[in-house]
Each structure stands twice: as structure tokens, then as C-alpha cells.
């Protein structure tokens, strides 16, 4: 069993990766080397992040929200044959080492088609979150600068959310029989209790419930006045396409229950 975990950063993928890993699906190497999420433990495979940056021909330091390119195959990379060999070798090694394994990296939202060509049969777990909460996270690091820059960061975050999740919808429409969608906002609420059994069924293993609402930050009801202003002004030109994709994701998610 191979699980590919798709979702833009700040959408609950680290929590889900940890839940999968601690339930017996190997999602990373030695997660104990970094103490916590805030310290940098994202339950990711560093080598897969490197593969993704090679597919997109970007620097490893490039933040996922700054990526606008989508890799449909390995043609963007500088050394496609070498990269293909590395992918296939590592996939074979992991499959021989672990009866169940997976990986997550937000950049995979932009490279999944390329991965799909090299992965054996697998399942895709998707986590999505309210776009305005994600944008609030992205502006949090620049909250003390001028309003116009914050608004620009909000608009950029919303556009990035749109690109990541638009791609996910396209992947689902191309081959959605082995996809399962999680609405992170519902997942972290009392409604989310029913998710655990459904995820366990989808992943064919009993999943541990490790949700902690104290780590659910920048909820809509806790946004500051400045964040609400950033959201309102920053979304003026892209609100329509963002909310259309968000509505489609929620419709798919609700149809699963």
C-alpha cells in the first residue's frame, strides 16, 4: 500500500502524515530527530522534496506558495532520465522495506502527474482547508509591515491556494477512483469524529486519532480585524475562482459520506 498525501501547506497534511506514520504507514525517516511541528518536524521525506524541486527545476529553498509551474512529466527537469531512474529505484526500495509507506510534500500538488507515471498502484489522500485561513497563515509572518504589502501577500496566498487545489481537482477528474478528500475544517471540529473510520477504511489500517485543536490556528472566527481587511481587499480580483474551487472540493468531500 502506497499513500500519496496531497494538500497545500497549512492545510493539515503534517497532522495527517503523523497520524499515518504512527499507525504503521511509513511516511518519513526518523521523525524523532526534530521535536515538534513548530521546530520543523513536518513528517516529510527530504529526498522527495529534492525530487520535486528537480522536477520543477527550482531551488530547494523555494516555498511551495511561490510555485506557479506544474510538471506534467519530467521534461522540465534538467536531467529527466537520471531523475526517472532515481525515482524508480527509491520507490522500489521503499516498497521492499515497508509493507505500507507514503509521502507528502506540498510541491507534489504541482508534480503529481510526473509521480503517477512512476508509482505502482497507490491511493491519494487529499487535505484541503478554507482558503482564507490558509492566506491568513501566510500573512502572519509579515503582519507588522505596511497594509499594502500584507494585502499583496494575502492575494498571493489565495492565488497559490487556487493553483494547488485546482491541480488536485484535475488529478481527481483524471483518475479519482482511489482518492479520498478531507475537509480540514470539518476534520478538526466535532463533526470530524467520523473521519477516522473512513480514513482507516481507505488506508486499510486502523488510524490513530491525534487531532489537537490547540494546533488549529488562524481559524476564521479568530482572525483579527487587520486579517479580515487583508482578506476582503486581497481577494477582490480572485475571489470568484477561489470560492468556485473551494465549493467543488467540499461537494466531492461531502459526497463521500
ZATORLUM-502984 format. One record per residue: residue in one letter; z, y, x of N, C-alpha, C in turn. Coordinates in steps of 0.02 Angstrom, whole numbers, padded with zeros to 5 digits, always signed. Layout:
// ZATORLUM-502984
aZYXZYXZYX;...
END
This chain:
// ZATORLUM-502984
x+00000-00059+00042+00000+00000+00000+00000+00062+00044;x-00048+00106+00032-00052+00170+00067-00047+00226+00015;x-00002+00274+00028+00007+00331-00017-00014+00394+00019;x-00062+00430-00010-00080+00497+00015-00046+00547-00031;x-00005+00590-00003+00033+00639-00042-00002+00707-00034;x-00030+00731-00089-00066+00795-00089-00026+00850-00123;x-00031+00910-00096+00002+00967-00127+00007+01024-00078;x-00001+01085-00103+00008+01143-00060+00081+01146-00038;x+00093+01176+00021+00163+01183+00043+00202+01224-00008;x+00267+01214-00007+00313+01244-00055+00302+01217-00126;x+00275+01156-00130+00263+01125-00196+00300+01060-00206;x+00349+01046-00163+00390+00987-00172+00367+00926-00133;x+00317+00933-00089+00292+00874-00054+00342+00847-00003;x+00381+00890+00027+00430+00865+00076+00483+00823+00041;x+00508+00846-00016+00556+00807-00054+00527+00739-00073;x+00467+00739-00098+00435+00676-00119+00424+00630-00059;x+00403+00659-00003+00392+00618+00057+00458+00586+00080;x+00512+00624+00077+00577+00597+00096+00597+00541+00048;x+00586+00551-00017+00604+00500-00066+00564+00436-00053;x+00500+00443-00039+00459+00384-00025+00482+00350+00039;x+00495+00390+00091+00515+00361+00155+00580+00323+00151;x+00629+00353+00117+00695+00321+00113+00696+00264+00062;x+00640+00255+00026+00634+00199-00021+00593+00142+00009;x+00569+00150+00071+00535+00095+00104+00461+00106+00117;x+00435+00165+00101+00365+00181+00116+00366+00226+00178;x+00343+00201+00234+00348+00239+00296+00302+00300+00294;x+00332+00360+00295+00294+00422+00289+00294+00463+00353;x+00334+00445+00403+00338+00483+00465+00373+00442+00517;x+00373+00467+00578+00407+00434+00633+00474+00468+00647;x+00528+00431+00646+00595+00454+00664+00613+00521+00632;x+00625+00522+00566+00643+00585+00533+00710+00612+00554;x+00752+00572+00586+00819+00595+00605+00819+00641+00666;x+00761+00648+00700+00759+00690+00760+00768+00764+00742;x+00753+00782+00679+00765+00850+00655+00812+00845+00596;x+00864+00886+00595+00920+00875+00549+00904+00888+00476;x+00863+00940+00461+00855+00959+00391+00787+00992+00380;x+00773+01004+00316+00711+01039+00298+00709+01109+00329;x+00764+01146+00323+00766+01213+00350+00759+01214+00426;x+00779+01159+00458+00772+01154+00531+00702+01131+00551;x+00661+01112+00503+00592+01093+00519+00574+01021+00503;x+00619+00984+00470+00603+00915+00453+00562+00913+00389;x+00497+00903+00394+00452+00904+00336+00429+00834+00317;x+00456+00781+00350+00436+00712+00336+00359+00706+00340;x+00332+00730+00396+00260+00727+00409+00247+00691+00474;x+00185+00667+00480+00163+00637+00543+00127+00692+00582;x+00154+00711+00640+00123+00764+00679+00051+00747+00698;x+00039+00684+00713-00029+00665+00734-00080+00675+00677;x-00057+00668+00614-00103+00677+00559-00117+00752+00548;x-00068+00794+00563-00080+00866+00562-00133+00883+00614;x-00129+00852+00673-00178+00864+00726-00247+00840+00703;x-00251+00782+00671-00315+00758+00645-00345+00808+00596;x-00302+00834+00552-00327+00881+00501-00353+00945+00534;x-00318+00970+00584-00342+01031+00617-00407+01017+00654;x-00415+00957+00680-00478+00939+00713-00535+00935+00662;x-00521+00907+00603-00572+00903+00551-00597+00972+00531;x-00551+01020+00528-00567+01088+00506-00585+01134+00564;x-00578+01108+00625-00592+01147+00686-00552+01212+00685;x-00486+01205+00676-00441+01262+00677-00385+01248+00727;x-00347+01299+00743-00290+01291+00787-00233+01256+00751;x-00194+01219+00788-00138+01183+00757-00087+01231+00728;x-00086+01293+00753-00038+01342+00728-00062+01376+00664;x-00123+01362+00642-00150+01394+00581-00112+01369+00520;x-00082+01415+00483-00043+01397+00424-00090+01374+00369;x-00068+01326+00330-00111+01299+00278-00136+01352+00229;x-00093+01401+00214-00113+01452+00165-00167+01498+00191;x-00182+01495+00257-00235+01537+00286-00302+01500+00290;x-00304+01438+00267-00366+01399+00272-00408+01409+00209;x-00471+01424+00219-00517+01431+00162-00574+01381+00166;x-00581+01347+00222-00634+01297+00231-00613+01231+00202;x-00662+01193+00177-00650+01125+00153-00694+01077+00193;x-00664+01024+00220-00701+00974+00258-00719+00915+00213;x-00782+00909+00196-00803+00853+00154-00817+00790+00195;x-00823+00798+00260-00832+00742+00307-00808+00767+00375;x-00830+00735+00428-00807+00754+00495-00856+00801+00530;x-00905+00827+00494-00958+00866+00526-00934+00933+00554;x-00879+00961+00527-00854+01024+00553-00821+01015+00621;x-00792+00957+00633-00756+00945+00696-00804+00945+00755;x-00778+00959+00813-00820+00964+00873-00840+00896+00900;x-00799+00845+00887-00812+00778+00913-00804+00727+00857;x-00850+00727+00809-00841+00685+00749-00836+00610+00764;x-00875+00585+00810-00872+00513+00825-00806+00493+00856;x-00783+00533+00902-00718+00519+00933-00662+00522+00881;x-00664+00573+00839-00613+00581+00787-00615+00523+00738;x-00674+00501+00719-00680+00444+00673-00648+00382+00702;x-00659+00371+00767-00629+00313+00799-00554+00317+00802;x-00527+00377+00815-00455+00387+00817-00424+00374+00748;x-00456+00400+00696-00431+00390+00628-00428+00316+00611;x-00482+00282+00622-00486+00212+00602-00438+00169+00642;x-00430+00184+00706-00383+00146+00747-00311+00157+00724;x-00293+00220+00711-00224+00234+00690-00209+00207+00621;x-00257+00210+00576-00248+00182+00509-00237+00107+00513;x-00275+00074+00556-00268+00002+00565-00200-00015+00595;x-00177+00025+00643-00112+00013+00675-00056+00021+00624;x-00057+00075+00585-00004+00086+00536-00004+00032+00483;x-00062+00009+00463-00066-00043+00411-00039-00109+00437;x-00045-00121+00502-00018-00183+00530+00057-00178+00543;x+00081-00116+00554+00152-00106+00569+00195-00101+00507;x+00167-00076+00452+00206-00063+00391+00171-00090+00330;x+00206-00130+00290+00175-00154+00227+00159-00098+00178;x+00197-00043+00183+00184+00016+00142+00195+00078+00185;x+00146+00122+00186+00151+00183+00225+00110+00238+00192;x+00119+00298+00216+00081+00353+00189+00086+00414+00233;x+00060+00469+00209+00064+00531+00247+00056+00591+00201;x+00081+00648+00225+00072+00710+00189+00065+00767+00239;x+00021+00812+00223+00011+00873+00260-00029+00918+00213;x-00005+00979+00199-00042+01022+00151-00116+01029+00167;x-00134+01025+00231-00205+01032+00251-00248+00976+00223;x-00217+00921+00204-00255+00866+00175-00287+00886+00109;x-00260+00938+00077-00292+00964+00017-00362+00990+00033;x-00374+01005+00096-00439+01031+00116-00481+00978+00153;x-00453+00919+00166-00488+00869+00206-00490+00800+00174;x-00466+00793+00112-00458+00726+00083-00524+00688+00080;x-00579+00722+00066-00643+00685+00063-00658+00651+00129;x-00643+00685+00184-00654+00655+00250-00608+00595+00261;x-00545+00601+00241-00498+00545+00246-00521+00486+00203;x-00545+00501+00143-00564+00449+00096-00617+00403+00124;x-00660+00429+00167-00713+00389+00197-00686+00337+00246;x-00626+00349+00271-00599+00305+00323-00538+00264+00301;x-00507+00283+00246-00449+00246+00222-00470+00185+00182;x-00432+00130+00188-00442+00074+00142-00415+00093+00073;x-00419+00049+00024-00393+00067-00043-00323+00096-00039;x-00311+00150-00076-00248+00186-00071-00235+00221-00137;x-00176+00251-00143-00158+00289-00202-00140+00360-00182;x-00151+00407-00229-00141+00478-00214-00088+00505-00261;x-00034+00530-00232+00020+00562-00269+00012+00637-00261;x+00007+00673-00316-00005+00745-00314+00057+00782-00340;x+00078+00832-00302+00132+00876-00325+00106+00947-00330;x+00115+00979-00387+00094+01048-00395+00152+01088-00425;x+00149+01153-00415+00204+01197-00435+00177+01261-00465;x+00216+01294-00506+00198+01359-00533+00171+01404-00477;x+00110+01429-00484+00080+01468-00429+00119+01530-00411;x+00153+01561-00459+00189+01623-00444+00252+01609-00404;x+00282+01551-00414+00339+01532-00373+00317+01519-00301;x+00260+01486-00292+00234+01473-00225+00219+01539-00190;x+00186+01586-00226+00170+01651-00196+00233+01689-00177;x+00286+01683-00218+00349+01716-00201+00379+01688-00137;x+00372+01624-00126+00395+01594-00063+00357+01624-00004;x+00291+01631-00012+00250+01655+00043+00263+01728+00060;x+00286+01767+00011+00300+01837+00024+00372+01848+00048;x+00413+01797+00042+00484+01805+00059+00494+01827+00131;x+00451+01802+00176+00458+01818+00247+00438+01889+00264;x+00404+01922+00216+00382+01991+00229+00410+02039+00177;x+00467+02022+00147+00494+02061+00092+00516+02131+00113;x+00529+02142+00177+00554+02207+00199+00500+02254+00222;x+00437+02235+00215+00383+02280+00235+00358+02317+00173;x+00309+02360+00183+00286+02403+00128+00258+02362+00070;x+00264+02392+00011+00245+02357-00050+00172+02335-00049;x+00127+02376-00024+00056+02358-00025+00043+02294+00016;x+00078+02287+00072+00070+02226+00111+00098+02165+00075;x+00154+02175+00042+00183+02120+00003+00136+02099-00053;x+00107+02148-00087+00060+02133-00141-00001+02096-00113;x-00024+02118-00055-00080+02084-00023-00064+02012-00005;x-00002+02002+00018+00020+01933+00035+00025+01891-00029;x+00048+01921-00083+00051+01885-00146-00019+01864-00169;x-00066+01911-00166-00135+01896-00186-00164+01840-00143;x-00151+01844-00077-00175+01792-00032-00144+01724-00047;x-00079+01724-00063-00045+01662-00080-00072+01630-00143;x-00085+01672-00193-00113+01646-00256-00183+01618-00245;x-00223+01653-00204-00290+01628-00190-00288+01561-00153;x-00241+01556-00106-00232+01494-00069-00210+01438-00117;x-00163+01453-00162-00142+01404-00212-00203+01381-00252;x-00245+01427-00271-00305+01410-00309-00350+01363-00270;x-00364+01378-00207-00409+01337-00166-00381+01266-00157;x-00317+01261-00140-00287+01195-00130-00291+01153-00194;x-00271+01183-00249-00266+01144-00311-00334+01135-00346;x-00380+01181-00336-00448+01170-00359-00478+01109-00325;x-00466+01103-00259-00491+01045-00223-00461+00981-00250;x-00395+00982-00263-00362+00922-00290-00394+00901-00356;x-00408+00949-00399-00441+00932-00462-00509+00901-00451;x-00546+00927-00402-00612+00899-00387-00605+00827-00362;x-00557+00814-00318-00547+00746-00293-00529+00699-00351;x-00487+00723-00395-00467+00682-00453-00527+00666-00497;x-00570+00714-00509-00628+00702-00552-00677+00655-00519;x-00678+00653-00453-00724+00608-00418-00699+00536-00419;x-00633+00528-00418-00605+00460-00416-00532+00463-00435;x-00518+00473-00499-00450+00486-00520-00410+00427-00545;x-00437+00367-00540-00401+00309-00568-00337+00294-00531;x-00332+00313-00468-00273+00299-00428-00236+00363-00409;x-00235+00412-00454-00199+00474-00444-00140+00477-00492;x-00085+00507-00468-00028+00521-00512-00004+00592-00498;x+00002+00632-00551+00019+00703-00544+00092+00716-00561;x+00124+00758-00521+00194+00778-00532+00197+00853-00538;x+00222+00876-00594+00236+00948-00604+00305+00962-00574;x+00307+00994-00516+00370+01003-00480+00422+01039-00522;x+00400+01087-00563+00448+01124-00605+00482+01078-00655;x+00444+01034-00685+00474+00985-00731+00515+00933-00693;x+00490+00913-00635+00523+00863-00595+00593+00884-00575;x+00603+00949-00563+00668+00974-00541+00712+00995-00600;x+00689+00984-00660+00729+01000-00720+00757+00936-00750;x+00795+00943-00804+00822+00884-00837+00766+00840-00865;x+00709+00870-00881+00652+00831-00905+00626+00783-00851;x+00642+00797-00789+00614+00759-00734+00643+00690-00724;x+00697+00674-00760+00728+00609-00750+00680+00551-00763;x+00634+00561-00809+00586+00508-00825+00534+00497-00771;x+00529+00543-00725+00479+00537-00673+00493+00479-00625;x+00557+00467-00611+00574+00419-00559+00545+00350-00574;x+00552+00327-00635+00525+00262-00654+00449+00262-00649;x+00418+00317-00669+00344+00320-00667+00318+00321-00595;x+00353+00357-00551+00333+00358-00481+00344+00289-00450;x+00399+00257-00468+00413+00189-00443+00358+00141-00464;x+00338+00146-00526+00285+00103-00552+00219+00116-00515;x+00204+00180-00504+00141+00198-00471+00140+00174-00399;x+00197+00182-00364+00201+00163-00293+00220+00090-00283;x+00236+00055-00337+00253-00016-00335+00314-00030-00292;x+00363+00016-00294+00426+00008-00259+00478+00051-00293;x+00540+00031-00293+00592+00070-00326+00607+00133-00284;x+00598+00190-00315+00605+00254-00280+00675+00283-00291;x+00706+00305-00236+00772+00336-00240+00766+00408-00265;x+00812+00428-00308+00811+00496-00335+00853+00541-00289;x+00820+00583-00250+00854+00626-00201+00847+00700-00219;x+00833+00714-00281+00825+00784-00302+00890+00823-00294;x+00883+00886-00271+00941+00930-00263+00919+00999-00287;x+00944+01021-00344+00922+01085-00372+00942+01144-00328;x+00989+01135-00284+01008+01190-00239+00952+01206-00190;x+00906+01158-00180+00849+01169-00136+00788+01192-00174;x+00794+01201-00240+00739+01225-00281+00745+01301-00283;x+00710+01335-00238+00717+01406-00228+00658+01445-00258;x+00668+01509-00267+00617+01553-00294+00591+01531-00362;x+00638+01508-00404+00619+01490-00473+00600+01554-00511;x+00559+01546-00561+00534+01604-00598+00591+01647-00625;x+00644+01614-00649+00699+01651-00679+00743+01686-00627;x+00732+01673-00562+00773+01705-00510+00733+01756-00470;x+00670+01768-00488+00630+01816-00450+00660+01887-00456;x+00659+01923-00402+00683+01992-00402+00632+02038-00435;x+00653+02098-00451+00607+02147-00480+00548+02159-00434;x+00560+02165-00369+00506+02176-00321+00456+02119-00322;x+00482+02056-00326+00437+01998-00329+00396+01997-00393;x+00427+02019-00448+00391+02021-00511+00335+02074-00509;x+00349+02130-00476+00297+02181-00468+00241+02155-00424;x+00259+02122-00368+00209+02092-00323+00165+02043-00361;x+00198+02002-00403+00162+01951-00441+00113+01984-00489;x+00137+02034-00525+00094+02066-00576+00034+02101-00546;x+00045+02140-00494-00009+02178-00464-00052+02133-00420;x-00021+02088-00383-00058+02044-00338-00104+01995-00373;x-00092+01982-00436-00131+01932-00472-00186+01962-00515;x-00194+02028-00513-00240+02062-00559-00309+02032-00558;x-00337+02021-00498-00407+02001-00493-00417+01925-00493;x-00364+01887-00485-00373+01814-00481-00331+01776-00532;x-00296+01812-00576-00252+01779-00623-00289+01727-00666;x-00349+01745-00688-00386+01701-00733-00400+01633-00703;x-00427+01631-00642-00445+01567-00613-00383+01527-00591;x-00331+01563-00570-00268+01529-00551-00237+01496-00612;x-00231+01531-00667-00199+01503-00726-00242+01450-00759;x-00308+01454-00751-00352+01401-00778-00339+01335-00741;x-00335+01338-00674-00321+01277-00635-00252+01251-00650;x-00203+01296-00655-00134+01275-00671-00132+01241-00739;x-00167+01267-00788-00169+01236-00854-00200+01166-00851;x-00254+01158-00813-00286+01094-00807-00242+01042-00773;x-00205+01063-00721-00158+01019-00688-00104+00995-00737;x-00078+01041-00776-00024+01023-00822-00051+00977-00877;x-00111+00988-00899-00140+00944-00950-00147+00872-00924;x-00170+00865-00863-00176+00798-00833-00107+00766-00826;x-00059+00806-00802+00009+00779-00792+00039+00755-00858;x+00031+00794-00910+00061+00776-00975+00026+00716-01006;x-00037+00708-00992-00073+00650-01020-00049+00584-00989;x-00015+00588-00933+00010+00527-00901+00072+00499-00936;x+00106+00540-00976+00169+00519-01008+00157+00502-01082;
END
